[in-house]
Amino acid sequence: MPTLWWAAGGATLIAILAALADRRRTKRADLDRITPVDWRTVQLAAIVAMLLLVSVALHLG
């Protein structure tokens, strides 16, 4: 079970880092510069993964 909680923590950390990267992207000086990563998608995927991992960890108890 601890593995699921560690994975959920990792997914949460990725979601936070993606949110910071997206904020940095939206505040940049050169708005025409394109980034190769869509940070909002990364953040959403990390949040979904975190929710699934927490729900499975709680279910397995």
mmCIF file of the N, C-alpha and C atoms, coordinates in Angstrom:
data_MODEL
# 
_entry.id   MODEL 
# 
loop_
_atom_site.group_PDB 
_atom_site.id 
_atom_site.type_symbol 
_atom_site.label_atom_id 
_atom_site.label_alt_id 
_atom_site.label_comp_id 
_atom_site.label_asym_id 
_atom_site.label_entity_id 
_atom_site.label_seq_id 
_atom_site.pdbx_PDB_ins_code 
_atom_site.Cartn_x 
_atom_site.Cartn_y 
_atom_site.Cartn_z 
_atom_site.occupancy 
_atom_site.B_iso_or_equiv 
_atom_site.pdbx_formal_charge 
_atom_site.auth_seq_id 
_atom_site.auth_comp_id 
_atom_site.auth_asym_id 
_atom_site.auth_atom_id 
_atom_site.pdbx_PDB_model_num 
ATOM 1   N N  . MET A 1 1  ? 0.788  -1.211 0.000   1.00 0.00 ? 1  MET A N  1 
ATOM 2   C CA . MET A 1 1  ? 0.000  0.000  0.000   1.00 0.00 ? 1  MET A CA 1 
ATOM 3   C C  . MET A 1 1  ? 0.836  1.284  0.000   1.00 0.00 ? 1  MET A C  1 
ATOM 4   N N  . PRO A 1 2  ? 1.971  1.293  0.705   1.00 0.00 ? 2  PRO A N  1 
ATOM 5   C CA . PRO A 1 2  ? 2.731  2.552  0.709   1.00 0.00 ? 2  PRO A CA 1 
ATOM 6   C C  . PRO A 1 2  ? 3.167  2.978  -0.691  1.00 0.00 ? 2  PRO A C  1 
ATOM 7   N N  . THR A 1 3  ? 3.322  2.015  -1.594  1.00 0.00 ? 3  THR A N  1 
ATOM 8   C CA . THR A 1 3  ? 3.732  2.353  -2.956  1.00 0.00 ? 3  THR A CA 1 
ATOM 9   C C  . THR A 1 3  ? 2.676  3.219  -3.643  1.00 0.00 ? 3  THR A C  1 
ATOM 10  N N  . LEU A 1 4  ? 1.424  2.915  -3.414  1.00 0.00 ? 4  LEU A N  1 
ATOM 11  C CA . LEU A 1 4  ? 0.348  3.715  -4.012  1.00 0.00 ? 4  LEU A CA 1 
ATOM 12  C C  . LEU A 1 4  ? 0.355  5.138  -3.467  1.00 0.00 ? 4  LEU A C  1 
ATOM 13  N N  . TRP A 1 5  ? 0.603  5.272  -2.171  1.00 0.00 ? 5  TRP A N  1 
ATOM 14  C CA . TRP A 1 5  ? 0.635  6.608  -1.567  1.00 0.00 ? 5  TRP A CA 1 
ATOM 15  C C  . TRP A 1 5  ? 1.836  7.404  -2.086  1.00 0.00 ? 5  TRP A C  1 
ATOM 16  N N  . TRP A 1 6  ? 2.989  6.734  -2.237  1.00 0.00 ? 6  TRP A N  1 
ATOM 17  C CA . TRP A 1 6  ? 4.155  7.418  -2.798  1.00 0.00 ? 6  TRP A CA 1 
ATOM 18  C C  . TRP A 1 6  ? 3.889  7.839  -4.242  1.00 0.00 ? 6  TRP A C  1 
ATOM 19  N N  . ALA A 1 7  ? 3.236  6.985  -5.008  1.00 0.00 ? 7  ALA A N  1 
ATOM 20  C CA . ALA A 1 7  ? 2.913  7.323  -6.394  1.00 0.00 ? 7  ALA A CA 1 
ATOM 21  C C  . ALA A 1 7  ? 1.925  8.498  -6.448  1.00 0.00 ? 7  ALA A C  1 
ATOM 22  N N  . ALA A 1 8  ? 0.966  8.509  -5.537  1.00 0.00 ? 8  ALA A N  1 
ATOM 23  C CA . ALA A 1 8  ? 0.012  9.627  -5.481  1.00 0.00 ? 8  ALA A CA 1 
ATOM 24  C C  . ALA A 1 8  ? 0.735  10.921 -5.115  1.00 0.00 ? 8  ALA A C  1 
ATOM 25  N N  . GLY A 1 9  ? 1.691  10.826 -4.202  1.00 0.00 ? 9  GLY A N  1 
ATOM 26  C CA . GLY A 1 9  ? 2.495  12.001 -3.853  1.00 0.00 ? 9  GLY A CA 1 
ATOM 27  C C  . GLY A 1 9  ? 3.319  12.483 -5.029  1.00 0.00 ? 9  GLY A C  1 
ATOM 28  N N  . GLY A 1 10 ? 3.876  11.553 -5.787  1.00 0.00 ? 10 GLY A N  1 
ATOM 29  C CA . GLY A 1 10 ? 4.632  11.927 -6.984  1.00 0.00 ? 10 GLY A CA 1 
ATOM 30  C C  . GLY A 1 10 ? 3.750  12.596 -8.031  1.00 0.00 ? 10 GLY A C  1 
ATOM 31  N N  . ALA A 1 11 ? 2.544  12.077 -8.198  1.00 0.00 ? 11 ALA A N  1 
ATOM 32  C CA . ALA A 1 11 ? 1.605  12.681 -9.151  1.00 0.00 ? 11 ALA A CA 1 
ATOM 33  C C  . ALA A 1 11 ? 1.211  14.083 -8.699  1.00 0.00 ? 11 ALA A C  1 
ATOM 34  N N  . THR A 1 12 ? 1.055  14.266 -7.395  1.00 0.00 ? 12 THR A N  1 
ATOM 35  C CA . THR A 1 12 ? 0.736  15.592 -6.861  1.00 0.00 ? 12 THR A CA 1 
ATOM 36  C C  . THR A 1 12 ? 1.885  16.556 -7.115  1.00 0.00 ? 12 THR A C  1 
ATOM 37  N N  . LEU A 1 13 ? 3.103  16.094 -6.910  1.00 0.00 ? 13 LEU A N  1 
ATOM 38  C CA . LEU A 1 13 ? 4.275  16.934 -7.165  1.00 0.00 ? 13 LEU A CA 1 
ATOM 39  C C  . LEU A 1 13 ? 4.356  17.318 -8.641  1.00 0.00 ? 13 LEU A C  1 
ATOM 40  N N  . ILE A 1 14 ? 4.088  16.384 -9.525  1.00 0.00 ? 14 ILE A N  1 
ATOM 41  C CA . ILE A 1 14 ? 4.090  16.684 -10.964 1.00 0.00 ? 14 ILE A CA 1 
ATOM 42  C C  . ILE A 1 14 ? 3.007  17.707 -11.295 1.00 0.00 ? 14 ILE A C  1 
ATOM 43  N N  . ALA A 1 15 ? 1.832  17.572 -10.677 1.00 0.00 ? 15 ALA A N  1 
ATOM 44  C CA . ALA A 1 15 ? 0.752  18.537 -10.926 1.00 0.00 ? 15 ALA A CA 1 
ATOM 45  C C  . ALA A 1 15 ? 1.151  19.934 -10.467 1.00 0.00 ? 15 ALA A C  1 
ATOM 46  N N  . ILE A 1 16 ? 1.812  20.027 -9.325  1.00 0.00 ? 16 ILE A N  1 
ATOM 47  C CA . ILE A 1 16 ? 2.245  21.338 -8.817  1.00 0.00 ? 16 ILE A CA 1 
ATOM 48  C C  . ILE A 1 16 ? 3.310  21.934 -9.732  1.00 0.00 ? 16 ILE A C  1 
ATOM 49  N N  . LEU A 1 17 ? 4.275  21.121 -10.144 1.00 0.00 ? 17 LEU A N  1 
ATOM 50  C CA . LEU A 1 17 ? 5.317  21.616 -11.042 1.00 0.00 ? 17 LEU A CA 1 
ATOM 51  C C  . LEU A 1 17 ? 4.741  22.034 -12.397 1.00 0.00 ? 17 LEU A C  1 
ATOM 52  N N  . ALA A 1 18 ? 3.755  21.292 -12.882 1.00 0.00 ? 18 ALA A N  1 
ATOM 53  C CA . ALA A 1 18 ? 3.114  21.657 -14.149 1.00 0.00 ? 18 ALA A CA 1 
ATOM 54  C C  . ALA A 1 18 ? 2.348  22.970 -14.014 1.00 0.00 ? 18 ALA A C  1 
ATOM 55  N N  . ALA A 1 19 ? 1.723  23.182 -12.865 1.00 0.00 ? 19 ALA A N  1 
ATOM 56  C CA . ALA A 1 19 ? 1.011  24.446 -12.640 1.00 0.00 ? 19 ALA A CA 1 
ATOM 57  C C  . ALA A 1 19 ? 1.992  25.619 -12.619 1.00 0.00 ? 19 ALA A C  1 
ATOM 58  N N  . LEU A 1 20 ? 3.139  25.419 -11.977 1.00 0.00 ? 20 LEU A N  1 
ATOM 59  C CA . LEU A 1 20 ? 4.152  26.478 -11.955 1.00 0.00 ? 20 LEU A CA 1 
ATOM 60  C C  . LEU A 1 20 ? 4.713  26.737 -13.351 1.00 0.00 ? 20 LEU A C  1 
ATOM 61  N N  . ALA A 1 21 ? 4.929  25.683 -14.115 1.00 0.00 ? 21 ALA A N  1 
ATOM 62  C CA . ALA A 1 21 ? 5.441  25.843 -15.477 1.00 0.00 ? 21 ALA A CA 1 
ATOM 63  C C  . ALA A 1 21 ? 4.416  26.550 -16.360 1.00 0.00 ? 21 ALA A C  1 
ATOM 64  N N  . ASP A 1 22 ? 3.136  26.240 -16.178 1.00 0.00 ? 22 ASP A N  1 
ATOM 65  C CA . ASP A 1 22 ? 2.096  26.898 -16.966 1.00 0.00 ? 22 ASP A CA 1 
ATOM 66  C C  . ASP A 1 22 ? 1.994  28.373 -16.586 1.00 0.00 ? 22 ASP A C  1 
ATOM 67  N N  . ARG A 1 23 ? 2.133  28.664 -15.320 1.00 0.00 ? 23 ARG A N  1 
ATOM 68  C CA . ARG A 1 23 ? 2.102  30.068 -14.882 1.00 0.00 ? 23 ARG A CA 1 
ATOM 69  C C  . ARG A 1 23 ? 3.282  30.825 -15.483 1.00 0.00 ? 23 ARG A C  1 
ATOM 70  N N  . ARG A 1 24 ? 4.448  30.189 -15.473 1.00 0.00 ? 24 ARG A N  1 
ATOM 71  C CA . ARG A 1 24 ? 5.633  30.813 -16.060 1.00 0.00 ? 24 ARG A CA 1 
ATOM 72  C C  . ARG A 1 24 ? 5.436  31.032 -17.563 1.00 0.00 ? 24 ARG A C  1 
ATOM 73  N N  . ARG A 1 25 ? 4.786  30.064 -18.226 1.00 0.00 ? 25 ARG A N  1 
ATOM 74  C CA . ARG A 1 25 ? 4.541  30.181 -19.665 1.00 0.00 ? 25 ARG A CA 1 
ATOM 75  C C  . ARG A 1 25 ? 3.607  31.343 -19.972 1.00 0.00 ? 25 ARG A C  1 
ATOM 76  N N  . THR A 1 26 ? 2.570  31.523 -19.146 1.00 0.00 ? 26 THR A N  1 
ATOM 77  C CA . THR A 1 26 ? 1.609  32.592 -19.423 1.00 0.00 ? 26 THR A CA 1 
ATOM 78  C C  . THR A 1 26 ? 2.147  33.971 -19.068 1.00 0.00 ? 26 THR A C  1 
ATOM 79  N N  . LYS A 1 27 ? 3.160  34.037 -18.214 1.00 0.00 ? 27 LYS A N  1 
ATOM 80  C CA . LYS A 1 27 ? 3.721  35.329 -17.795 1.00 0.00 ? 27 LYS A CA 1 
ATOM 81  C C  . LYS A 1 27 ? 4.970  35.729 -18.585 1.00 0.00 ? 27 LYS A C  1 
ATOM 82  N N  . ARG A 1 28 ? 5.346  34.951 -19.589 1.00 0.00 ? 28 ARG A N  1 
ATOM 83  C CA . ARG A 1 28 ? 6.581  35.236 -20.317 1.00 0.00 ? 28 ARG A CA 1 
ATOM 84  C C  . ARG A 1 28 ? 6.460  36.519 -21.140 1.00 0.00 ? 28 ARG A C  1 
ATOM 85  N N  . ALA A 1 29 ? 7.609  37.101 -21.445 1.00 0.00 ? 29 ALA A N  1 
ATOM 86  C CA . ALA A 1 29 ? 7.641  38.365 -22.177 1.00 0.00 ? 29 ALA A CA 1 
ATOM 87  C C  . ALA A 1 29 ? 7.324  38.168 -23.655 1.00 0.00 ? 29 ALA A C  1 
ATOM 88  N N  . ASP A 1 30 ? 7.849  37.101 -24.259 1.00 0.00 ? 30 ASP A N  1 
ATOM 89  C CA . ASP A 1 30 ? 7.632  36.850 -25.682 1.00 0.00 ? 30 ASP A CA 1 
ATOM 90  C C  . ASP A 1 30 ? 6.461  35.877 -25.832 1.00 0.00 ? 30 ASP A C  1 
ATOM 91  N N  . LEU A 1 31 ? 5.273  36.400 -26.016 1.00 0.00 ? 31 LEU A N  1 
ATOM 92  C CA . LEU A 1 31 ? 4.069  35.573 -26.081 1.00 0.00 ? 31 LEU A CA 1 
ATOM 93  C C  . LEU A 1 31 ? 3.981  34.742 -27.360 1.00 0.00 ? 31 LEU A C  1 
ATOM 94  N N  . ASP A 1 32 ? 4.756  35.091 -28.371 1.00 0.00 ? 32 ASP A N  1 
ATOM 95  C CA . ASP A 1 32 ? 4.727  34.341 -29.623 1.00 0.00 ? 32 ASP A CA 1 
ATOM 96  C C  . ASP A 1 32 ? 5.598  33.088 -29.591 1.00 0.00 ? 32 ASP A C  1 
ATOM 97  N N  . ARG A 1 33 ? 6.434  32.966 -28.568 1.00 0.00 ? 33 ARG A N  1 
ATOM 98  C CA . ARG A 1 33 ? 7.292  31.785 -28.455 1.00 0.00 ? 33 ARG A CA 1 
ATOM 99  C C  . ARG A 1 33 ? 6.454  30.583 -28.026 1.00 0.00 ? 33 ARG A C  1 
ATOM 100 N N  . ILE A 1 34 ? 6.621  29.479 -28.732 1.00 0.00 ? 34 ILE A N  1 
ATOM 101 C CA . ILE A 1 34 ? 5.811  28.289 -28.481 1.00 0.00 ? 34 ILE A CA 1 
ATOM 102 C C  . ILE A 1 34 ? 6.599  27.324 -27.605 1.00 0.00 ? 34 ILE A C  1 
ATOM 103 N N  . THR A 1 35 ? 5.913  26.711 -26.648 1.00 0.00 ? 35 THR A N  1 
ATOM 104 C CA . THR A 1 35 ? 6.562  25.686 -25.834 1.00 0.00 ? 35 THR A CA 1 
ATOM 105 C C  . THR A 1 35 ? 6.135  24.313 -26.351 1.00 0.00 ? 35 THR A C  1 
ATOM 106 N N  . PRO A 1 36 ? 7.025  23.319 -26.297 1.00 0.00 ? 36 PRO A N  1 
ATOM 107 C CA . PRO A 1 36 ? 6.690  21.999 -26.832 1.00 0.00 ? 36 PRO A CA 1 
ATOM 108 C C  . PRO A 1 36 ? 5.757  21.191 -25.935 1.00 0.00 ? 36 PRO A C  1 
ATOM 109 N N  . VAL A 1 37 ? 5.555  21.643 -24.700 1.00 0.00 ? 37 VAL A N  1 
ATOM 110 C CA . VAL A 1 37 ? 4.751  20.883 -23.747 1.00 0.00 ? 37 VAL A CA 1 
ATOM 111 C C  . VAL A 1 37 ? 3.511  21.687 -23.381 1.00 0.00 ? 37 VAL A C  1 
ATOM 112 N N  . ASP A 1 38 ? 2.354  21.045 -23.459 1.00 0.00 ? 38 ASP A N  1 
ATOM 113 C CA . ASP A 1 38 ? 1.120  21.671 -23.004 1.00 0.00 ? 38 ASP A CA 1 
ATOM 114 C C  . ASP A 1 38 ? 0.974  21.364 -21.504 1.00 0.00 ? 38 ASP A C  1 
ATOM 115 N N  . TRP A 1 39 ? 1.364  22.328 -20.665 1.00 0.00 ? 39 TRP A N  1 
ATOM 116 C CA . TRP A 1 39 ? 1.446  22.079 -19.225 1.00 0.00 ? 39 TRP A CA 1 
ATOM 117 C C  . TRP A 1 39 ? 0.086  21.868 -18.586 1.00 0.00 ? 39 TRP A C  1 
ATOM 118 N N  . ARG A 1 40 ? -0.961 22.433 -19.149 1.00 0.00 ? 40 ARG A N  1 
ATOM 119 C CA . ARG A 1 40 ? -2.300 22.211 -18.582 1.00 0.00 ? 40 ARG A CA 1 
ATOM 120 C C  . ARG A 1 40 ? -2.728 20.754 -18.741 1.00 0.00 ? 40 ARG A C  1 
ATOM 121 N N  . THR A 1 41 ? -2.370 20.153 -19.872 1.00 0.00 ? 41 THR A N  1 
ATOM 122 C CA . THR A 1 41 ? -2.676 18.736 -20.079 1.00 0.00 ? 41 THR A CA 1 
ATOM 123 C C  . THR A 1 41 ? -1.882 17.865 -19.118 1.00 0.00 ? 41 THR A C  1 
ATOM 124 N N  . VAL A 1 42 ? -0.621 18.201 -18.917 1.00 0.00 ? 42 VAL A N  1 
ATOM 125 C CA . VAL A 1 42 ? 0.213  17.462 -17.970 1.00 0.00 ? 42 VAL A CA 1 
ATOM 126 C C  . VAL A 1 42 ? -0.374 17.573 -16.565 1.00 0.00 ? 42 VAL A C  1 
ATOM 127 N N  . GLN A 1 43 ? -0.790 18.770 -16.200 1.00 0.00 ? 43 GLN A N  1 
ATOM 128 C CA . GLN A 1 43 ? -1.370 18.986 -14.876 1.00 0.00 ? 43 GLN A CA 1 
ATOM 129 C C  . GLN A 1 43 ? -2.662 18.190 -14.707 1.00 0.00 ? 43 GLN A C  1 
ATOM 130 N N  . LEU A 1 44 ? -3.511 18.211 -15.702 1.00 0.00 ? 44 LEU A N  1 
ATOM 131 C CA . LEU A 1 44 ? -4.774 17.476 -15.624 1.00 0.00 ? 44 LEU A CA 1 
ATOM 132 C C  . LEU A 1 44 ? -4.530 15.974 -15.527 1.00 0.00 ? 44 LEU A C  1 
ATOM 133 N N  . ALA A 1 45 ? -3.602 15.458 -16.318 1.00 0.00 ? 45 ALA A N  1 
ATOM 134 C CA . ALA A 1 45 ? -3.294 14.023 -16.269 1.00 0.00 ? 45 ALA A CA 1 
ATOM 135 C C  . ALA A 1 45 ? -2.728 13.639 -14.905 1.00 0.00 ? 45 ALA A C  1 
ATOM 136 N N  . ALA A 1 46 ? -1.897 14.496 -14.328 1.00 0.00 ? 46 ALA A N  1 
ATOM 137 C CA . ALA A 1 46 ? -1.326 14.208 -13.014 1.00 0.00 ? 46 ALA A CA 1 
ATOM 138 C C  . ALA A 1 46 ? -2.397 14.238 -11.924 1.00 0.00 ? 46 ALA A C  1 
ATOM 139 N N  . ILE A 1 47 ? -3.345 15.148 -12.026 1.00 0.00 ? 47 ILE A N  1 
ATOM 140 C CA . ILE A 1 47 ? -4.423 15.216 -11.030 1.00 0.00 ? 47 ILE A CA 1 
ATOM 141 C C  . ILE A 1 47 ? -5.314 13.985 -11.135 1.00 0.00 ? 47 ILE A C  1 
ATOM 142 N N  . VAL A 1 48 ? -5.635 13.576 -12.359 1.00 0.00 ? 48 VAL A N  1 
ATOM 143 C CA . VAL A 1 48 ? -6.450 12.372 -12.548 1.00 0.00 ? 48 VAL A CA 1 
ATOM 144 C C  . VAL A 1 48 ? -5.727 11.147 -12.013 1.00 0.00 ? 48 VAL A C  1 
ATOM 145 N N  . ALA A 1 49 ? -4.433 11.036 -12.301 1.00 0.00 ? 49 ALA A N  1 
ATOM 146 C CA . ALA A 1 49 ? -3.648 9.910  -11.791 1.00 0.00 ? 49 ALA A CA 1 
ATOM 147 C C  . ALA A 1 49 ? -3.612 9.914  -10.273 1.00 0.00 ? 49 ALA A C  1 
ATOM 148 N N  . MET A 1 50 ? -3.443 11.077 -9.679  1.00 0.00 ? 50 MET A N  1 
ATOM 149 C CA . MET A 1 50 ? -3.417 11.190 -8.222  1.00 0.00 ? 50 MET A CA 1 
ATOM 150 C C  . MET A 1 50 ? -4.742 10.760 -7.614  1.00 0.00 ? 50 MET A C  1 
ATOM 151 N N  . LEU A 1 51 ? -5.847 11.198 -8.196  1.00 0.00 ? 51 LEU A N  1 
ATOM 152 C CA . LEU A 1 51 ? -7.163 10.819 -7.679  1.00 0.00 ? 51 LEU A CA 1 
ATOM 153 C C  . LEU A 1 51 ? -7.390 9.311  -7.787  1.00 0.00 ? 51 LEU A C  1 
ATOM 154 N N  . LEU A 1 52 ? -6.997 8.737  -8.908  1.00 0.00 ? 52 LEU A N  1 
ATOM 155 C CA . LEU A 1 52 ? -7.145 7.286  -9.070  1.00 0.00 ? 52 LEU A CA 1 
ATOM 156 C C  . LEU A 1 52 ? -6.275 6.520  -8.077  1.00 0.00 ? 52 LEU A C  1 
ATOM 157 N N  . LEU A 1 53 ? -5.041 6.953  -7.901  1.00 0.00 ? 53 LEU A N  1 
ATOM 158 C CA . LEU A 1 53 ? -4.141 6.270  -6.976  1.00 0.00 ? 53 LEU A CA 1 
ATOM 159 C C  . LEU A 1 53 ? -4.621 6.372  -5.533  1.00 0.00 ? 53 LEU A C  1 
ATOM 160 N N  . VAL A 1 54 ? -5.121 7.530  -5.150  1.00 0.00 ? 54 VAL A N  1 
ATOM 161 C CA . VAL A 1 54 ? -5.635 7.695  -3.785  1.00 0.00 ? 54 VAL A CA 1 
ATOM 162 C C  . VAL A 1 54 ? -6.873 6.830  -3.584  1.00 0.00 ? 54 VAL A C  1 
ATOM 163 N N  . SER A 1 55 ? -7.745 6.786  -4.575  1.00 0.00 ? 55 SER A N  1 
ATOM 164 C CA . SER A 1 55 ? -8.959 5.987  -4.418  1.00 0.00 ? 55 SER A CA 1 
ATOM 165 C C  . SER A 1 55 ? -8.626 4.497  -4.316  1.00 0.00 ? 55 SER A C  1 
ATOM 166 N N  . VAL A 1 56 ? -7.658 4.030  -5.099  1.00 0.00 ? 56 VAL A N  1 
ATOM 167 C CA . VAL A 1 56 ? -7.261 2.626  -5.023  1.00 0.00 ? 56 VAL A CA 1 
ATOM 168 C C  . VAL A 1 56 ? -6.569 2.344  -3.686  1.00 0.00 ? 56 VAL A C  1 
ATOM 169 N N  . ALA A 1 57 ? -5.735 3.247  -3.216  1.00 0.00 ? 57 ALA A N  1 
ATOM 170 C CA . ALA A 1 57 ? -5.054 3.066  -1.943  1.00 0.00 ? 57 ALA A CA 1 
ATOM 171 C C  . ALA A 1 57 ? -6.045 3.027  -0.785  1.00 0.00 ? 57 ALA A C  1 
ATOM 172 N N  . LEU A 1 58 ? -7.060 3.874  -0.843  1.00 0.00 ? 58 LEU A N  1 
ATOM 173 C CA . LEU A 1 58 ? -8.081 3.849  0.216   1.00 0.00 ? 58 LEU A CA 1 
ATOM 174 C C  . LEU A 1 58 ? -8.924 2.571  0.154   1.00 0.00 ? 58 LEU A C  1 
ATOM 175 N N  . HIS A 1 59 ? -9.192 2.116  -1.052  1.00 0.00 ? 59 HIS A N  1 
ATOM 176 C CA . HIS A 1 59 ? -9.991 0.918  -1.221  1.00 0.00 ? 59 HIS A CA 1 
ATOM 177 C C  . HIS A 1 59 ? -9.256 -0.326 -0.704  1.00 0.00 ? 59 HIS A C  1 
ATOM 178 N N  . LEU A 1 60 ? -7.951 -0.385 -0.993  1.00 0.00 ? 60 LEU A N  1 
ATOM 179 C CA . LEU A 1 60 ? -7.176 -1.548 -0.559  1.00 0.00 ? 60 LEU A CA 1 
ATOM 180 C C  . LEU A 1 60 ? -6.790 -1.467 0.925   1.00 0.00 ? 60 LEU A C  1 
ATOM 181 N N  . GLY A 1 61 ? -6.899 -0.273 1.461   1.00 0.00 ? 61 GLY A N  1 
ATOM 182 C CA . GLY A 1 61 ? -6.761 -0.026 2.876   1.00 0.00 ? 61 GLY A CA 1 
ATOM 183 C C  . GLY A 1 61 ? -5.509 -0.340 3.497   1.00 0.00 ? 61 GLY A C  1 
# 
